[in-house]
Amino acid sequence: MKSTVAFLSLMTVHGLAADPVAAWSKDVTIKPISSIEGRHTIHSYYLTNPESPDGARVLFFTSTDSQGHLGEVRMMERATGKETVLADNVHTEDAHRVACQQWLSGGKRVAFHEVIDKKWRVVVVDVDTLAKTIVAEDHQVGFGRPDGDLLPMYGCHWNPGPHRDLEVWDAATGKTTTMAKISEVEDKYGDWLQKEFAGKPCSVFFPVLSPDLKRVFFKVAAGNGGDDYMSSRASHRQGTVVYDFEKAACVWQRNRWGHPAWTPDSQHIFEAGNISFDIQDNPAKYTRLKDVPVLGGTHPSVSPDGTLMVTDGLSRNVGGQGDEWGIQVADMNGGKWVLLHSFAQNGGAKSWRRNHPHPAFSEDGKRIYYNVSDGPFTRLMVAERP
C-alpha cells in the first residue's frame, strides 16, 4: 500500500476556507502506522488516544489470529518504528475494543484487561521496566485519562457477581476505591431501571472518566449469567449515567447509550448524531451541530482543544461509494466539515463483534488514528495534517 494516500480526489470538502477544518483539507498524509504485514494492528477505542502524551510512542494490539481475539499489546516508537511487546498471549473479549489498552500516568504505564481460563483480570505495565501489576481480578477496565493516575474498573457485565459498583485504581497509591455504587443509581433512577431491565440485578458497565477526573459516565448492565462473554446477548446494556465524585452523587441520566464522548471542558457529552448534551440540564436536552451531515454508525470524539470533532461511519451521504466507511472532521461550531478518507470496511478481523475505525485525535491535534478493515487484516492508520 502507498505510504501517502492521494485522497484529495476522493475528498468531499464543505466550507474549505474557514479554520480549523482548513488545516485538514489538503496535504494530509495517510498511512499505516506499521509496515509489517500479515497481522492485525488495532487501536482500542475512540475514547482513548493511542499516542503517548509526549507524542513519542503509539500503543496498539497486534494479532495473527484471523478473529483478532488473541495477540500482543505493543508500543511503537514513532521516530524509528521500533516495537516493544508489553504483554503477549493476551486473550480478549472481541476485536472491537481488543484489550482496551490505554496510556496511564503521563505515559509511564499502560493498562489493559485480559481473560485467562475464563477468569478476567486488569493489568498495568510499567513501560520502562516492563514489570506487570495485576490490579484486579474478575474485573474489566473502562477508560481513564493518559495524563492521570486513575483507572476505572467494573465487574464482568455478563456475570459481575459481587462486583457491581464502579471501582477506581490509583497508580500513585496502588489503592482501589469504590467511587460509585449501583445502589445509588437504583435509588435515583429506579423507575427507569425497572422499565428498562425489568427488575433484573444491574451493575455499572464501561465507565469513562472526564478530562478533569472529577466525573465519570457509564452504562448500566444486567447480566444473563454464565461465562459466555462472546455474545451480544451476554448482557442487556443501556442508558448513560454521569456521576460527580466531588458531589458523591448521580447528576445526569439519559435513557439511551449511543457512542458518547466527553468534551474537553468536562461539562458536555458529545454523542452520535452530532449532538451535544450539557450535563447541567435535567432532564437531558441537546443541541445539534448545524449544517454537518451525519454519517451512519458513528463514534465521535472531540479534539483536545475543543475546536473539532472526528467521527467514522457509512460515508455514502458525504461522498463515499456504496457501503464504504469514512473519517469525517468537522468544526464544533458547525457548518464546516471534510471527509478525510473513504474506504471499504468489509474485511479485517473476523471477530463475532466487528472492529470499527474508532478515530481519535493525538494530544497536539495534528494526527488522527483509526482502524481500517479493507483487506484480510485490520490495520491502524494515521492521518497527519501539515
Secondary structure, 3 states (H helix, E strand, C coil): CCCCCCCCCCCCEECCCCCCHHHHCCCCEEEECCCCCCCEEECCCCCCCCECCCCCEEEEEEECCCCCCEEEEEEEECCCCCEEEEEEEEECCCCCCCCCCEEEHHHCEEEEEEEECCEEEEEEEECCCCCEEEEEECEEECECCCCCCEEEEEECCCCCCCCCCEEEEECCCCEEEEEECHHHHHHHHHHHHHHHHCCCCCEEEEEEECCCCCEEEEEEEEECCCCCCCCCCCEEEEEEEEEECCCCEEEEEECCCCCCEECCCCCEEEECCCEEEECCCCCCCEEECCCCCCCECCCCEECCCCCEEEEEEECHHHCCCCCCEEEEEEECCCCCEEEEEEECCCCCCCCCCCCCCCCEECCCCCEEEEEECCCCCCEEEEEECC
